[in-house]
Amino acid sequence: MNLASGEAVTLSHTRSKRRAQSAWGRMVDVHGERGAFRHLSAQVGGSDAAFHALSKHEIGTDLI
């Protein structure tokens, strides 16, 4: 499992806001915001699910 998929799993399955925000931050540091979103979308089943996972943990993004 590479960093992006591991962090995406953490972000999508954790209940902890702090852990989710930390995982998202690491993904963005490594892949940039678009790349991180692409990895998260692939892990959770699409862009709508990715936006839901981010908003659930109060993570904002400039992506539309």
N, C-alpha and C positions, 0 to 999 in steps of 0.2 A: 504494500500500500504506500503510495507516495504522499508527500506532505499535503498536497491539495485535497486529495480524497479523504485523508485522515482528518483534516481540519473541517472539511465539509460535513463529514459524519458527526463530528463533535458539535458543530454549529446546529445541525438539523435535529439532533437527538437530545441535547442537554436541556435541562430546565433552568440552568443558571445563566442569568443575563451576563454576568461577568465573564464566564467561560466562553459563551457564544461571541461576545464582543472581542475577546482576546483571540479566539480562533479566526474570526473575520479579519482582524488586524494583521495576523500572521499571513493569511492568504493574500491580502492586498499588498503587503510588503514584498512578497515573493513574485506575485503574478500581475500586480496592478489591479485596479478595480474591475475592469472589464473581464480580465482573465479569471479573477476570483469568482465573479458572478457566473461566468461560463462553467467553471468547475462545480460550483454549488448547484446550478441548474441541472447539470448532468447527474449529480448525485441524488437530488430530491425529486426529479421527474418533471422538469420544465421551469420556465421563467416565472409563471404564476406561483408555483410552489416555492421558488427561491425568494421571491418578494415576500411571501407569507412568512417564511422562516426568518428573514431579516426583520420584518416589522414586529414579529412576535417578541423579539429581543430588543426592540427599539433601536435598531441599527438603520441609519439613514444612508441613502446612496443617491448619487446624481444621475444614475442610469434611468432611462425611461422605457 
